[in-house]
Amino acid sequence: MDKKNIYLVFTKTGTWLSRVIATFSDMKYVHASISFDDSFTKMYSFGRKNPNNPFSGGFVEENLKTGVYERFTDARCLIYKVRVTPLQYDSLKHELLRFQSDADKYHYNLLGLVGAKFGISVKRKHHYFCSQFVSELLIMSKVYDIDKEPELIAPNDLYNMENLELLYEGFISQFQPKVLPMDLPLKRPAIF
């Protein structure tokens, strides 16, 4: 059976919220996103809707080279590739579509984030924080098996998933994602 790839992207940007989370936790990377392509121009998470406004949080589509990542030039990231079955991949896409189709009704779960720090599950309808969102997608699609509720899962909990393959760790500004022109067919390298 053919496998497909998804990507888990963990970042620390230097925003006031990421600095607060890092201060009160032992996490090196405080934000989690999920991507379905290795160009990282479309990553999905819960965070700032407007890079310049820390109070406009919700479901977001992120790009590793623009927005908040462009503003913080010393931001760091950790990127893992995860091999999944076609059924898991389709399920993840279906779960993501649920969020995309009603993106405006989703909000950032700041109260849940504080609760998670103290081991208190705070589930609020249409409210998520980044690792809660990513882990819920992974759990619902049977990619991630864990006994914790998504409301208690921190980004560093996701490091314990099976089938993680490290792709990159370092400064986002130095990361060069693989970008292929969409209109050119892939060519096999010549073998000499």
JOJO-V909329 format. One record per pair of residues at least 12 apart in sequence whose ideal C-beta (glycine too) atoms are under 7 Angstrom apart, sorted by sequence separation. I is the first residue (numbers start at 1). GAP is how many residues later the second one is. If there is no record, write none. Layout:
i->[I/I]
gap->[GAP/GAP]
This chain:
i->[18/33/46/48/112/18/32/46/47/111/31/46/136/45/109/112/135/12/31/51/113/12/44/45/51/112/144/11/12/13/109/132/135/10/12/42/43/107/108/109/132/11/48/51/106/107/109/112/10/43/105/108/132/10/41/106/131/109/131/135/8/9/40/131/134/130/8/9/131/6/7/121/123/6/33/122/6/121/7/9/121/119/9/116/116/17/16/116/15/112/59/96/95/59/92/95/95/59/58/29/58/91/92/57/58/91/57/92/44/15/88/88/9/13/88/13/14/13/84/14/14/82/13/46/12/11/12/11/11/10/9/10/9/7/8/7/7/8/5/6/5/5/6/82/3/4/83/3/82/3/4/46/82/6/46/47/1/2/46/80/81/4/45/80/6/80/81/46/80/45/79/45/79/77/78/24/76/76/77/76/33/74/75/32/77/31/32/34/73/33/32/34/69/64/64/64/32/31/30/8/29/32/27/27/27/40/39/38/39/38/39/10/8/11]
gap->[12/12/12/12/12/13/13/13/13/13/14/14/14/15/15/15/15/16/16/16/16/17/17/17/17/17/17/18/18/18/18/18/18/19/19/19/19/19/19/19/19/20/20/20/20/20/20/20/21/21/21/21/21/22/22/22/22/23/23/23/24/24/24/24/24/25/26/26/27/28/28/28/28/29/29/29/30/30/31/31/31/33/34/35/36/37/38/38/39/39/40/41/42/44/45/45/46/47/48/49/49/49/49/50/50/50/51/51/52/53/53/54/55/55/55/56/58/59/59/60/61/61/62/62/63/64/64/65/66/67/68/68/70/72/72/73/74/74/76/76/77/78/78/79/80/80/80/81/81/82/82/82/82/83/83/83/84/84/84/84/84/85/85/85/86/86/86/87/87/88/88/89/89/91/91/93/94/95/95/96/97/97/97/98/98/99/99/100/100/101/102/103/103/108/111/113/123/124/125/126/126/126/127/128/129/137/138/139/139/140/140/145/150/161]
